[in-house]
Amino acid sequence: MSQDNLIKLQCTETGRIGYYTRKNKKKNTEKLELKKFNPDLRRHTLHREMKK
Protein backbone atom coordinates (compact mmCIF):
# COMPACT_ATOMS: atom_id res chain seq x y z
CA MET A 1 0.00 0.00 0.00
CA SER A 2 1.18 3.49 -0.80
CA GLN A 3 1.72 5.56 2.33
CA ASP A 4 0.47 8.74 0.60
CA ASN A 5 -3.11 7.50 0.23
CA LEU A 6 -3.29 5.67 3.57
CA ILE A 7 -5.78 7.01 6.15
CA LYS A 8 -6.85 5.89 9.64
CA LEU A 9 -10.47 5.28 10.62
CA GLN A 10 -11.33 6.03 14.25
CA CYS A 11 -14.50 4.85 16.01
CA THR A 12 -16.71 7.75 17.12
CA GLU A 13 -17.95 5.92 20.23
CA THR A 14 -14.79 4.36 21.70
CA GLY A 15 -12.03 6.38 20.00
CA ARG A 16 -10.23 3.21 18.97
CA ILE A 17 -8.36 3.14 15.65
CA GLY A 18 -9.40 -0.14 14.13
CA TYR A 19 -9.13 0.23 10.37
CA TYR A 20 -6.78 1.60 7.71
CA THR A 21 -7.89 2.27 4.16
CA ARG A 22 -6.96 4.21 1.03
CA LYS A 23 -8.51 7.37 -0.39
CA ASN A 24 -7.95 9.49 -3.48
CA LYS A 25 -7.36 12.88 -1.83
CA LYS A 26 -7.63 14.82 -5.10
CA LYS A 27 -11.16 13.64 -5.89
CA ASN A 28 -12.53 13.29 -2.34
CA THR A 29 -11.70 16.35 -0.27
CA GLU A 30 -14.19 15.78 2.58
CA LYS A 31 -13.51 13.41 5.47
CA LEU A 32 -14.49 9.79 4.96
CA GLU A 33 -17.20 8.27 7.18
CA LEU A 34 -18.01 4.55 7.10
CA LYS A 35 -20.00 2.16 9.25
CA LYS A 36 -17.60 -0.58 10.33
CA PHE A 37 -17.67 -3.37 12.90
CA ASN A 38 -16.25 -2.57 16.34
CA PRO A 39 -15.13 -5.76 18.11
CA ASP A 40 -15.10 -4.06 21.54
CA LEU A 41 -18.79 -3.14 21.34
CA ARG A 42 -19.67 -6.14 19.14
CA ARG A 43 -21.73 -4.05 16.71
CA HIS A 44 -21.38 -1.71 13.74
CA THR A 45 -20.51 1.91 14.56
CA LEU A 46 -19.58 5.04 12.63
CA HIS A 47 -15.86 5.40 11.89
CA ARG A 48 -14.38 8.73 10.74
CA GLU A 49 -11.15 9.62 9.04
CA MET A 50 -8.57 11.14 11.36
CA LYS A 51 -5.24 12.91 10.90
CA LYS A 52 -2.07 10.89 10.52
N, C-alpha and C positions, 0 to 999 in steps of 0.2 A: 504494500500500500504506500502511496505517496504521502509524505508527511505534510505537504502543503494543503491538501484537501481534507485532512483528517480533523474531525471535530468530536468533542465529548458530549454525551447526553446525560444530564443530571435529573434525577427524580425530583419532582416538585414537592412531594410529601415527606420523603426521608432525607433528601439531599445527597443521596448516594450516587456515585458515578458508576453506572452499570454497563453502558454501551458506548462503543466508538463506531463512527460511520463516516462516509465521505459525502462531500457536498461541492457542487460547482458554485464557487463564490461569485463568479461574474454574472451568472444568470439568476441566482437566488440570493438577494441581498438581505432579506429578512431572516430572523432567527427560526431555526427548524424546531417544530413541535411534533412529537409522535407519541402514540399510546404504545407503551412497551410493558412487558411483564416484569414485575418487581418480586424477586424471590423472598425478600424479607417480609413483605406484606401478603404474599401469595395471591396477588391479583394484578390486573393491568392498571397502570397509572400513567399520567402525563409526564413525559420527559422532554426537557428543553435543552437547546444548545447552550453551552457555556463557553467562556473564554478559555484559551489554552493555558 
